[in-house]
Each structure stands twice: as structure tokens, then as C-alpha cells.
Amino acid sequence: MSDLTPEIFFEIELKSVIDKDKYDQINQLLNQEEKFKKFNTESITTDFFKADNDKTDIRLRESDTTMEIVCKKGLVTKICRQEIRIPLASKEQLEHFRKIFLTMPLDRQPKTLKHKQEFTYTFKDYQYIICLQHIEDFAYLVEVEFLAEQDDSTLHEPNLMAILDELGLKLIDGPKFLKRVEDYKEGKVTINYPV
């Protein structure tokens, strides 16, 4: 059985939306260069429940290796969000929490299927995570992040930007990304939207 210890931390993160060609290029780069160390490959199904005008979301995540409740406080385009993870022991627990959330005054969002690869990358004496993602029907993404005990975004933002630059990526356009999210929530396939 995996570790069931709950976690609370700050996710300091920058995102880049990419097209399929860039996704394939970054996939090859991350898997071939020794400075990037892969530590996880996973396909995750996520149920989203929103509260506080999209400033807080609660997720039920499930894969072959993961079953958990995750609460993220902060708008998806913000560099730093507080994250609380509660691992669950069984699919039965996950289903019970789903039933609880469905009874609450939460805004249920479309379910997603995310295929991700995660790599560690040591940069300026800090260990960062690079996450390559394909969220079916939504987008191809690269996220670079640092997990911290407090909001250290002022310290890490320049390093995260430098890593994006090194990968030849540009930071998401916040309003454009939120429009993609809204369109996806309305049932549109946004995977091939212009980046």
C-alpha cells in the first residue's frame, strides 16, 4: 500500500500551452537528455468540483497508482497556489467522497483524462519538476514547478522562467488560457486551439 499521509504545500508553477509538434519535440528532449530525470509516468482521471468563483477547486484523482482528494486554492493562472492532498486507501473511499461532493453546492466540471510524465531538473541548486502533459480534448502543456512550505514564488519565478526559456517555451497568456478552460467546460474540444 502506498503512503497515505496527507500533504499541504505551495505549488509554485508556470505553464506553457504547446501544440502536438512541440509536445513531441519536448517529449524527445526530456527523455533523452541525462539532466532530466524521469520519476513518474501516469494517466489520471480527474473529477473537478469548483467553489469560490473558480478560486478553489476540489479534485478526485484516480490512476493505476493514485487515488486522492486534492484541494487547490487559487486561480489556475496564478503562479502560486496552496495544495492539500489526501491519499485514499481504496476506490470505494473515492466513490463515497464523490457522492458527498455531489450533494454539496459545488459546481461540477467536466472530467479529464491526463497523460503525464514528470521529470526532476536541478537548476541553480534547486530541484524543479517539469511535467509534460496531454489532457485529452483540452491541451498539450508543460508545467515547471517547485513545491514549497511557503509562498516562495518571488525566489523561484525567475528560475521557472529560465527553465521555460531553456526549453524554448513561452508562458501562457492568462486570459487566453481561461477562455480555453471556459470553452472546454462548455463541451468544446480545445486541443487544437492556437497556442
Secondary structure by P-SEA (a helix, b strand, c coil): ccccbbbbbbbbbbbbbbcaaaaaaaaaaaaccccccccccbbbbbbbbbcccccbbbbbcccccccbbbbbcccccccbbbbbbbbbccaaaaaaaaaaaaaccccccbbbbbbbbbbbbbcccbbbbbbbbbccccccbbbbbbbcccccccccaaaaaaaaaaacccccaaaaaaaaaaaaaaccccccccc
